[in-house]
Structure formats: C-alpha cells, structure tokens
C-alpha cells in the first residue's frame, strides 16, 4: 500500500495535471488513503481530483464525486 501510494503521489508531484495518468494517480491515491482509514486525506484527494479534472469530463472526476458523496 505505502509503496503504491508513494508511486502515485510521485507521479502527481513530477508531472502534475499534465501527466498521462494524472487523474488515475489521484484517484488511486485516494482509494489507498481510504483503505488505510485516512478518510480526511481520501476526501481531500478526491476534491483535488475534482478541482483539476471536472471541467475536462474526466471519468475519474465522476468517480471521485461519487466517492465523496459516499464518504460524507
């Protein structure tokens, strides 16, 4: 879990919004935070994903919106 989380966060840190898998990396990071019981970080990461990718019609942004609703 921790290694995967580090890898996904590293992708975001290195490439930001322009990375090929940026929205997927954020979504997977949020899911890993959920799995670790870190709901505040999960929700914050989902909200970041929404803020960055919602206007682009990203499927991961739609999934993030759904996860936020379920976690709140």
PDB file of N, CA, C and O in Angstrom:
ATOM      1  N   UNK A   1       0.815  -1.204   0.000  1.00  0.00           N
ATOM      2  CA  UNK A   1       0.000   0.000   0.000  1.00  0.00           C
ATOM      3  C   UNK A   1       0.852   1.259   0.000  1.00  0.00           C
ATOM      4  O   UNK A   1       0.670   2.151  -0.828  1.00  0.00           O
ATOM      5  N   UNK A   2       1.784   1.315   0.941  1.00  0.00           N
ATOM      6  CA  UNK A   2       2.586   2.526   1.064  1.00  0.00           C
ATOM      7  C   UNK A   2       3.449   2.776  -0.173  1.00  0.00           C
ATOM      8  O   UNK A   2       3.616   3.917  -0.603  1.00  0.00           O
ATOM      9  N   UNK A   3       3.989   1.706  -0.734  1.00  0.00           N
ATOM     10  CA  UNK A   3       4.817   1.858  -1.935  1.00  0.00           C
ATOM     11  C   UNK A   3       3.976   2.346  -3.108  1.00  0.00           C
ATOM     12  O   UNK A   3       4.412   3.202  -3.878  1.00  0.00           O
ATOM     13  N   UNK A   4       2.778   1.802  -3.242  1.00  0.00           N
ATOM     14  CA  UNK A   4       1.891   2.228  -4.320  1.00  0.00           C
ATOM     15  C   UNK A   4       1.486   3.686  -4.129  1.00  0.00           C
ATOM     16  O   UNK A   4       1.468   4.465  -5.081  1.00  0.00           O
ATOM     17  N   UNK A   5       1.164   4.041  -2.903  1.00  0.00           N
ATOM     18  CA  UNK A   5       0.777   5.415  -2.599  1.00  0.00           C
ATOM     19  C   UNK A   5       1.923   6.371  -2.913  1.00  0.00           C
ATOM     20  O   UNK A   5       1.706   7.446  -3.473  1.00  0.00           O
ATOM     21  N   UNK A   6       3.117   5.987  -2.558  1.00  0.00           N
ATOM     22  CA  UNK A   6       4.290   6.800  -2.860  1.00  0.00           C
ATOM     23  C   UNK A   6       4.476   6.953  -4.371  1.00  0.00           C
ATOM     24  O   UNK A   6       4.817   8.034  -4.852  1.00  0.00           O
ATOM     25  N   UNK A   7       4.252   5.875  -5.108  1.00  0.00           N
ATOM     26  CA  UNK A   7       4.402   5.927  -6.568  1.00  0.00           C
ATOM     27  C   UNK A   7       3.356   6.849  -7.196  1.00  0.00           C
ATOM     28  O   UNK A   7       3.690   7.673  -8.047  1.00  0.00           O
ATOM     29  N   UNK A   8       2.102   6.717  -6.785  1.00  0.00           N
ATOM     30  CA  UNK A   8       1.045   7.568  -7.347  1.00  0.00           C
ATOM     31  C   UNK A   8       1.278   9.036  -6.999  1.00  0.00           C
ATOM     32  O   UNK A   8       1.137   9.915  -7.849  1.00  0.00           O
ATOM     33  N   UNK A   9       1.634   9.291  -5.748  1.00  0.00           N
ATOM     34  CA  UNK A   9       1.897  10.674  -5.349  1.00  0.00           C
ATOM     35  C   UNK A   9       3.125  11.222  -6.069  1.00  0.00           C
ATOM     36  O   UNK A   9       3.185  12.409  -6.390  1.00  0.00           O
ATOM     37  N   UNK A  10       4.102  10.356  -6.321  1.00  0.00           N
ATOM     38  CA  UNK A  10       5.288  10.762  -7.059  1.00  0.00           C
ATOM     39  C   UNK A  10       4.963  11.152  -8.497  1.00  0.00           C
ATOM     40  O   UNK A  10       5.523  12.111  -9.027  1.00  0.00           O
ATOM     41  N   UNK A  11       4.057  10.406  -9.125  1.00  0.00           N
ATOM     42  CA  UNK A  11       3.620  10.749 -10.484  1.00  0.00           C
ATOM     43  C   UNK A  11       2.994  12.136 -10.509  1.00  0.00           C
ATOM     44  O   UNK A  11       3.288  12.952 -11.382  1.00  0.00           O
ATOM     45  N   UNK A  12       2.119  12.388  -9.529  1.00  0.00           N
ATOM     46  CA  UNK A  12       1.463  13.692  -9.469  1.00  0.00           C
ATOM     47  C   UNK A  12       2.484  14.792  -9.227  1.00  0.00           C
ATOM     48  O   UNK A  12       2.457  15.833  -9.884  1.00  0.00           O
ATOM     49  N   UNK A  13       3.390  14.553  -8.274  1.00  0.00           N
ATOM     50  CA  UNK A  13       4.398  15.571  -7.944  1.00  0.00           C
ATOM     51  C   UNK A  13       5.298  15.882  -9.138  1.00  0.00           C
ATOM     52  O   UNK A  13       5.684  17.031  -9.352  1.00  0.00           O
ATOM     53  N   UNK A  14       5.622  14.861  -9.901  1.00  0.00           N
ATOM     54  CA  UNK A  14       6.547  15.041 -11.022  1.00  0.00           C
ATOM     55  C   UNK A  14       5.875  15.670 -12.246  1.00  0.00           C
ATOM     56  O   UNK A  14       6.437  16.564 -12.878  1.00  0.00           O
ATOM     57  N   UNK A  15       4.664  15.196 -12.574  1.00  0.00           N
ATOM     58  CA  UNK A  15       4.028  15.619 -13.823  1.00  0.00           C
ATOM     59  C   UNK A  15       2.821  16.530 -13.642  1.00  0.00           C
ATOM     60  O   UNK A  15       2.420  17.222 -14.578  1.00  0.00           O
ATOM     61  N   UNK A  16       2.242  16.536 -12.448  1.00  0.00           N
ATOM     62  CA  UNK A  16       1.068  17.372 -12.204  1.00  0.00           C
ATOM     63  C   UNK A  16      -0.091  17.009 -13.116  1.00  0.00           C
ATOM     64  O   UNK A  16      -0.246  15.861 -13.532  1.00  0.00           O
ATOM     65  N   UNK A  17      -0.884  17.998 -13.410  1.00  0.00           N
ATOM     66  CA  UNK A  17      -2.099  17.808 -14.200  1.00  0.00           C
ATOM     67  C   UNK A  17      -1.802  17.331 -15.626  1.00  0.00           C
ATOM     68  O   UNK A  17      -2.660  16.727 -16.268  1.00  0.00           O
ATOM     69  N   UNK A  18      -0.609  17.597 -16.112  1.00  0.00           N
ATOM     70  CA  UNK A  18      -0.273  17.259 -17.491  1.00  0.00           C
ATOM     71  C   UNK A  18       0.172  15.809 -17.670  1.00  0.00           C
ATOM     72  O   UNK A  18       0.375  15.360 -18.798  1.00  0.00           O
ATOM     73  N   UNK A  19       0.322  15.088 -16.589  1.00  0.00           N
ATOM     74  CA  UNK A  19       0.742  13.694 -16.689  1.00  0.00           C
ATOM     75  C   UNK A  19      -0.310  12.839 -17.361  1.00  0.00           C
ATOM     76  O   UNK A  19      -1.510  13.066 -17.205  1.00  0.00           O
ATOM     77  N   UNK A  20       0.147  11.865 -18.103  1.00  0.00           N
ATOM     78  CA  UNK A  20      -0.748  10.996 -18.857  1.00  0.00           C
ATOM     79  C   UNK A  20      -1.756  10.296 -17.952  1.00  0.00           C
ATOM     80  O   UNK A  20      -2.914  10.121 -18.329  1.00  0.00           O
ATOM     81  N   UNK A  21      -1.326   9.903 -16.782  1.00  0.00           N
ATOM     82  CA  UNK A  21      -2.199   9.176 -15.862  1.00  0.00           C
ATOM     83  C   UNK A  21      -2.509   9.982 -14.612  1.00  0.00           C
ATOM     84  O   UNK A  21      -2.759   9.404 -13.554  1.00  0.00           O
ATOM     85  N   UNK A  22      -2.497  11.298 -14.711  1.00  0.00           N
ATOM     86  CA  UNK A  22      -2.642  12.161 -13.538  1.00  0.00           C
ATOM     87  C   UNK A  22      -3.951  11.922 -12.797  1.00  0.00           C
ATOM     88  O   UNK A  22      -3.944  11.762 -11.577  1.00  0.00           O
ATOM     89  N   UNK A  23      -5.068  11.896 -13.505  1.00  0.00           N
ATOM     90  CA  UNK A  23      -6.341  11.723 -12.817  1.00  0.00           C
ATOM     91  C   UNK A  23      -6.436  10.331 -12.197  1.00  0.00           C
ATOM     92  O   UNK A  23      -6.981  10.171 -11.105  1.00  0.00           O
ATOM     93  N   UNK A  24      -5.912   9.337 -12.884  1.00  0.00           N
ATOM     94  CA  UNK A  24      -5.904   7.973 -12.337  1.00  0.00           C
ATOM     95  C   UNK A  24      -5.015   7.895 -11.098  1.00  0.00           C
ATOM     96  O   UNK A  24      -5.363   7.233 -10.120  1.00  0.00           O
ATOM     97  N   UNK A  25      -3.872   8.570 -11.140  1.00  0.00           N
ATOM     98  CA  UNK A  25      -2.962   8.558  -9.995  1.00  0.00           C
ATOM     99  C   UNK A  25      -3.628   9.176  -8.766  1.00  0.00           C
ATOM    100  O   UNK A  25      -3.524   8.637  -7.664  1.00  0.00           O
ATOM    101  N   UNK A  26      -4.307  10.300  -8.955  1.00  0.00           N
ATOM    102  CA  UNK A  26      -5.002  10.924  -7.831  1.00  0.00           C
ATOM    103  C   UNK A  26      -6.113  10.021  -7.303  1.00  0.00           C
ATOM    104  O   UNK A  26      -6.266   9.865  -6.092  1.00  0.00           O
ATOM    105  N   UNK A  27      -6.881   9.432  -8.206  1.00  0.00           N
ATOM    106  CA  UNK A  27      -7.976   8.559  -7.783  1.00  0.00           C
ATOM    107  C   UNK A  27      -7.438   7.366  -6.997  1.00  0.00           C
ATOM    108  O   UNK A  27      -7.966   7.025  -5.939  1.00  0.00           O
ATOM    109  N   UNK A  28      -6.400   6.743  -7.510  1.00  0.00           N
ATOM    110  CA  UNK A  28      -5.841   5.578  -6.825  1.00  0.00           C
ATOM    111  C   UNK A  28      -5.215   5.959  -5.489  1.00  0.00           C
ATOM    112  O   UNK A  28      -5.281   5.182  -4.537  1.00  0.00           O
ATOM    113  N   UNK A  29      -4.615   7.131  -5.403  1.00  0.00           N
ATOM    114  CA  UNK A  29      -4.096   7.603  -4.122  1.00  0.00           C
ATOM    115  C   UNK A  29      -5.229   7.734  -3.113  1.00  0.00           C
ATOM    116  O   UNK A  29      -5.106   7.301  -1.967  1.00  0.00           O
ATOM    117  N   UNK A  30      -6.318   8.326  -3.543  1.00  0.00           N
ATOM    118  CA  UNK A  30      -7.466   8.498  -2.652  1.00  0.00           C
ATOM    119  C   UNK A  30      -8.015   7.151  -2.186  1.00  0.00           C
ATOM    120  O   UNK A  30      -8.369   6.990  -1.018  1.00  0.00           O
ATOM    121  N   UNK A  31      -8.083   6.193  -3.096  1.00  0.00           N
ATOM    122  CA  UNK A  31      -8.578   4.857  -2.721  1.00  0.00           C
ATOM    123  C   UNK A  31      -7.646   4.205  -1.697  1.00  0.00           C
ATOM    124  O   UNK A  31      -8.104   3.543  -0.765  1.00  0.00           O
ATOM    125  N   UNK A  32      -6.359   4.393  -1.872  1.00  0.00           N
ATOM    126  CA  UNK A  32      -5.407   3.840  -0.905  1.00  0.00           C
ATOM    127  C   UNK A  32      -5.533   4.522   0.451  1.00  0.00           C
ATOM    128  O   UNK A  32      -5.422   3.866   1.487  1.00  0.00           O
ATOM    129  N   UNK A  33      -5.762   5.832   0.452  1.00  0.00           N
ATOM    130  CA  UNK A  33      -5.998   6.506   1.725  1.00  0.00           C
ATOM    131  C   UNK A  33      -7.243   5.940   2.409  1.00  0.00           C
ATOM    132  O   UNK A  33      -7.265   5.752   3.625  1.00  0.00           O
ATOM    133  N   UNK A  34      -8.276   5.670   1.609  1.00  0.00           N
ATOM    134  CA  UNK A  34      -9.483   5.042   2.162  1.00  0.00           C
ATOM    135  C   UNK A  34      -9.138   3.698   2.801  1.00  0.00           C
ATOM    136  O   UNK A  34      -9.545   3.416   3.927  1.00  0.00           O
ATOM    137  N   UNK A  35      -8.397   2.887   2.084  1.00  0.00           N
ATOM    138  CA  UNK A  35      -8.040   1.551   2.575  1.00  0.00           C
ATOM    139  C   UNK A  35      -7.258   1.625   3.883  1.00  0.00           C
ATOM    140  O   UNK A  35      -7.344   0.728   4.722  1.00  0.00           O
ATOM    141  N   UNK A  36      -6.498   2.700   4.045  1.00  0.00           N
ATOM    142  CA  UNK A  36      -5.707   2.876   5.263  1.00  0.00           C
ATOM    143  C   UNK A  36      -6.518   3.533   6.383  1.00  0.00           C
ATOM    144  O   UNK A  36      -6.011   3.723   7.488  1.00  0.00           O
ATOM    145  N   UNK A  37      -7.772   3.877   6.100  1.00  0.00           N
ATOM    146  CA  UNK A  37      -8.616   4.511   7.093  1.00  0.00           C
ATOM    147  C   UNK A  37      -8.373   6.003   7.249  1.00  0.00           C
ATOM    148  O   UNK A  37      -8.835   6.609   8.216  1.00  0.00           O
ATOM    149  N   UNK A  38      -7.657   6.596   6.312  1.00  0.00           N
ATOM    150  CA  UNK A  38      -7.353   8.035   6.358  1.00  0.00           C
ATOM    151  C   UNK A  38      -8.374   8.786   5.503  1.00  0.00           C
ATOM    152  O   UNK A  38      -8.068   9.280   4.418  1.00  0.00           O
ATOM    153  N   UNK A  39      -9.597   8.854   6.034  1.00  0.00           N
ATOM    154  CA  UNK A  39     -10.708   9.398   5.248  1.00  0.00           C
ATOM    155  C   UNK A  39     -10.545  10.878   4.925  1.00  0.00           C
ATOM    156  O   UNK A  39     -10.949  11.318   3.848  1.00  0.00           O
ATOM    157  N   UNK A  40      -9.962  11.654   5.833  1.00  0.00           N
ATOM    158  CA  UNK A  40      -9.761  13.075   5.547  1.00  0.00           C
ATOM    159  C   UNK A  40      -8.851  13.267   4.337  1.00  0.00           C
ATOM    160  O   UNK A  40      -9.120  14.098   3.469  1.00  0.00           O
ATOM    161  N   UNK A  41      -7.771  12.488   4.292  1.00  0.00           N
ATOM    162  CA  UNK A  41      -6.859  12.571   3.140  1.00  0.00           C
ATOM    163  C   UNK A  41      -7.526  12.052   1.876  1.00  0.00           C
ATOM    164  O   UNK A  41      -7.320  12.599   0.793  1.00  0.00           O
ATOM    165  N   UNK A  42      -8.322  11.001   2.010  1.00  0.00           N
ATOM    166  CA  UNK A  42      -9.030  10.457   0.845  1.00  0.00           C
ATOM    167  C   UNK A  42      -9.954  11.513   0.252  1.00  0.00           C
ATOM    168  O   UNK A  42      -9.927  11.766  -0.952  1.00  0.00           O
ATOM    169  N   UNK A  43     -10.767  12.124   1.100  1.00  0.00           N
ATOM    170  CA  UNK A  43     -11.713  13.131   0.617  1.00  0.00           C
ATOM    171  C   UNK A  43     -10.971  14.324   0.025  1.00  0.00           C
ATOM    172  O   UNK A  43     -11.367  14.836  -1.022  1.00  0.00           O
ATOM    173  N   UNK A  44      -9.905  14.773   0.677  1.00  0.00           N
ATOM    174  CA  UNK A  44      -9.129  15.898   0.157  1.00  0.00           C
ATOM    175  C   UNK A  44      -8.551  15.579  -1.222  1.00  0.00           C
ATOM    176  O   UNK A  44      -8.519  16.437  -2.104  1.00  0.00           O
ATOM    177  N   UNK A  45      -8.099  14.345  -1.397  1.00  0.00           N
ATOM    178  CA  UNK A  45      -7.526  13.950  -2.689  1.00  0.00           C
ATOM    179  C   UNK A  45      -8.610  13.858  -3.751  1.00  0.00           C
ATOM    180  O   UNK A  45      -8.398  14.285  -4.886  1.00  0.00           O
ATOM    181  N   UNK A  46      -9.774  13.304  -3.400  1.00  0.00           N
ATOM    182  CA  UNK A  46     -10.899  13.289  -4.343  1.00  0.00           C
ATOM    183  C   UNK A  46     -11.304  14.706  -4.732  1.00  0.00           C
ATOM    184  O   UNK A  46     -11.589  14.977  -5.899  1.00  0.00           O
ATOM    185  N   UNK A  47     -11.328  15.613  -3.749  1.00  0.00           N
ATOM    186  CA  UNK A  47     -11.689  17.005  -4.041  1.00  0.00           C
ATOM    187  C   UNK A  47     -10.649  17.668  -4.940  1.00  0.00           C
ATOM    188  O   UNK A  47     -10.996  18.461  -5.815  1.00  0.00           O
ATOM    189  N   UNK A  48      -9.390  17.348  -4.727  1.00  0.00           N
ATOM    190  CA  UNK A  48      -8.327  17.868  -5.604  1.00  0.00           C
ATOM    191  C   UNK A  48      -8.543  17.364  -7.028  1.00  0.00           C
ATOM    192  O   UNK A  48      -8.433  18.129  -7.986  1.00  0.00           O
ATOM    193  N   UNK A  49      -8.846  16.090  -7.160  1.00  0.00           N
ATOM    194  CA  UNK A  49      -9.100  15.499  -8.478  1.00  0.00           C
ATOM    195  C   UNK A  49     -10.262  16.224  -9.158  1.00  0.00           C
ATOM    196  O   UNK A  49     -10.179  16.579 -10.333  1.00  0.00           O
ATOM    197  N   UNK A  50     -11.342  16.440  -8.410  1.00  0.00           N
ATOM    198  CA  UNK A  50     -12.486  17.158  -8.973  1.00  0.00           C
ATOM    199  C   UNK A  50     -12.085  18.547  -9.435  1.00  0.00           C
ATOM    200  O   UNK A  50     -12.438  18.968 -10.537  1.00  0.00           O
ATOM    201  N   UNK A  51     -11.349  19.257  -8.595  1.00  0.00           N
ATOM    202  CA  UNK A  51     -10.939  20.613  -8.934  1.00  0.00           C
ATOM    203  C   UNK A  51     -10.081  20.684 -10.182  1.00  0.00           C
ATOM    204  O   UNK A  51     -10.183  21.628 -10.966  1.00  0.00           O
ATOM    205  N   UNK A  52      -9.240  19.686 -10.360  1.00  0.00           N
ATOM    206  CA  UNK A  52      -8.316  19.691 -11.501  1.00  0.00           C
ATOM    207  C   UNK A  52      -8.948  19.168 -12.798  1.00  0.00           C
ATOM    208  O   UNK A  52      -8.614  19.639 -13.885  1.00  0.00           O
ATOM    209  N   UNK A  53      -9.855  18.200 -12.683  1.00  0.00           N
ATOM    210  CA  UNK A  53     -10.273  17.463 -13.883  1.00  0.00           C
ATOM    211  C   UNK A  53     -11.764  17.469 -14.200  1.00  0.00           C
ATOM    212  O   UNK A  53     -12.170  16.945 -15.237  1.00  0.00           O
ATOM    213  N   UNK A  54     -12.587  18.049 -13.332  1.00  0.00           N
ATOM    214  CA  UNK A  54     -14.028  18.006 -13.562  1.00  0.00           C
ATOM    215  C   UNK A  54     -14.422  18.671 -14.881  1.00  0.00           C
ATOM    216  O   UNK A  54     -15.275  18.162 -15.608  1.00  0.00           O
ATOM    217  N   UNK A  55     -13.803  19.802 -15.183  1.00  0.00           N
ATOM    218  CA  UNK A  55     -14.138  20.533 -16.400  1.00  0.00           C
ATOM    219  C   UNK A  55     -13.732  19.786 -17.670  1.00  0.00           C
ATOM    220  O   UNK A  55     -14.180  20.122 -18.767  1.00  0.00           O
ATOM    221  N   UNK A  56     -12.891  18.783 -17.514  1.00  0.00           N
ATOM    222  CA  UNK A  56     -12.417  18.025 -18.668  1.00  0.00           C
ATOM    223  C   UNK A  56     -13.304  16.808 -18.941  1.00  0.00           C
ATOM    224  O   UNK A  56     -13.050  16.057 -19.882  1.00  0.00           O
ATOM    225  N   UNK A  57     -14.330  16.610 -18.134  1.00  0.00           N
ATOM    226  CA  UNK A  57     -15.208  15.453 -18.313  1.00  0.00           C
ATOM    227  C   UNK A  57     -14.531  14.143 -17.952  1.00  0.00           C
ATOM    228  O   UNK A  57     -14.880  13.092 -18.489  1.00  0.00           O
ATOM    229  N   UNK A  58     -13.578  14.201 -17.056  1.00  0.00           N
ATOM    230  CA  UNK A  58     -12.819  13.014 -16.661  1.00  0.00           C
ATOM    231  C   UNK A  58     -13.705  11.986 -15.972  1.00  0.00           C
ATOM    232  O   UNK A  58     -14.486  12.318 -15.080  1.00  0.00           O
ATOM    233  N   UNK A  59     -13.574  10.738 -16.395  1.00  0.00           N
ATOM    234  CA  UNK A  59     -14.296   9.648 -15.733  1.00  0.00           C
ATOM    235  C   UNK A  59     -13.852   9.512 -14.285  1.00  0.00           C
ATOM    236  O   UNK A  59     -14.661   9.194 -13.413  1.00  0.00           O
ATOM    237  N   UNK A  60     -12.571   9.752 -14.025  1.00  0.00           N
ATOM    238  CA  UNK A  60     -12.080   9.660 -12.650  1.00  0.00           C
ATOM    239  C   UNK A  60     -12.661  10.779 -11.788  1.00  0.00           C
ATOM    240  O   UNK A  60     -12.880  10.583 -10.593  1.00  0.00           O
ATOM    241  N   UNK A  61     -12.911  11.938 -12.371  1.00  0.00           N
ATOM    242  CA  UNK A  61     -13.557  13.023 -11.628  1.00  0.00           C
ATOM    243  C   UNK A  61     -14.985  12.623 -11.263  1.00  0.00           C
ATOM    244  O   UNK A  61     -15.452  12.910 -10.161  1.00  0.00           O
ATOM    245  N   UNK A  62     -15.669  11.967 -12.181  1.00  0.00           N
ATOM    246  CA  UNK A  62     -17.035  11.495 -11.885  1.00  0.00           C
ATOM    247  C   UNK A  62     -17.010  10.462 -10.767  1.00  0.00           C
ATOM    248  O   UNK A  62     -17.849  10.492  -9.866  1.00  0.00           O
ATOM    249  N   UNK A  63     -16.058   9.559 -10.828  1.00  0.00           N
ATOM    250  CA  UNK A  63     -15.926   8.560  -9.766  1.00  0.00           C
ATOM    251  C   UNK A  63     -15.583   9.217  -8.434  1.00  0.00           C
ATOM    252  O   UNK A  63     -16.088   8.808  -7.388  1.00  0.00           O
ATOM    253  N   UNK A  64     -14.728  10.228  -8.471  1.00  0.00           N
ATOM    254  CA  UNK A  64     -14.341  10.936  -7.250  1.00  0.00           C
ATOM    255  C   UNK A  64     -15.555  11.604  -6.618  1.00  0.00           C
ATOM    256  O   UNK A  64     -15.727  11.559  -5.400  1.00  0.00           O
ATOM    257  N   UNK A  65     -16.383  12.212  -7.430  1.00  0.00           N
ATOM    258  CA  UNK A  65     -17.597  12.863  -6.920  1.00  0.00           C
ATOM    259  C   UNK A  65     -18.492  11.846  -6.226  1.00  0.00           C
ATOM    260  O   UNK A  65     -19.067  12.131  -5.175  1.00  0.00           O
ATOM    261  N   UNK A  66     -18.606  10.681  -6.807  1.00  0.00           N
ATOM    262  CA  UNK A  66     -19.401   9.607  -6.218  1.00  0.00           C
ATOM    263  C   UNK A  66     -18.809   9.138  -4.891  1.00  0.00           C
ATOM    264  O   UNK A  66     -19.539   8.904  -3.928  1.00  0.00           O
ATOM    265  N   UNK A  67     -17.493   9.002  -4.844  1.00  0.00           N
ATOM    266  CA  UNK A  67     -16.835   8.556  -3.606  1.00  0.00           C
ATOM    267  C   UNK A  67     -16.990   9.592  -2.501  1.00  0.00           C
ATOM    268  O   UNK A  67     -17.192   9.225  -1.344  1.00  0.00           O
ATOM    269  N   UNK A  68     -16.900  10.874  -2.831  1.00  0.00           N
ATOM    270  CA  UNK A  68     -17.079  11.927  -1.828  1.00  0.00           C
ATOM    271  C   UNK A  68     -18.478  11.832  -1.232  1.00  0.00           C
ATOM    272  O   UNK A  68     -18.652  11.919  -0.017  1.00  0.00           O
ATOM    273  N   UNK A  69     -19.466  11.654  -2.091  1.00  0.00           N
ATOM    274  CA  UNK A  69     -20.844  11.538  -1.603  1.00  0.00           C
ATOM    275  C   UNK A  69     -20.998  10.342  -0.672  1.00  0.00           C
ATOM    276  O   UNK A  69     -21.706  10.428   0.332  1.00  0.00           O
ATOM    277  N   UNK A  70     -20.353   9.243  -0.987  1.00  0.00           N
ATOM    278  CA  UNK A  70     -20.463   8.042  -0.164  1.00  0.00           C
ATOM    279  C   UNK A  70     -19.728   8.194   1.165  1.00  0.00           C
ATOM    280  O   UNK A  70     -20.155   7.633   2.174  1.00  0.00           O
ATOM    281  N   UNK A  71     -18.648   8.932   1.174  1.00  0.00           N
ATOM    282  CA  UNK A  71     -17.851   9.070   2.388  1.00  0.00           C
ATOM    283  C   UNK A  71     -18.363  10.144   3.338  1.00  0.00           C
ATOM    284  O   UNK A  71     -18.054  10.122   4.530  1.00  0.00           O
ATOM    285  N   UNK A  72     -19.138  11.076   2.819  1.00  0.00           N
ATOM    286  CA  UNK A  72     -19.654  12.167   3.680  1.00  0.00           C
ATOM    287  C   UNK A  72     -20.938  11.775   4.350  1.00  0.00           C
ATOM    288  O   UNK A  72     -21.507  12.565   5.104  1.00  0.00           O
TER     289      UNK A  72
END
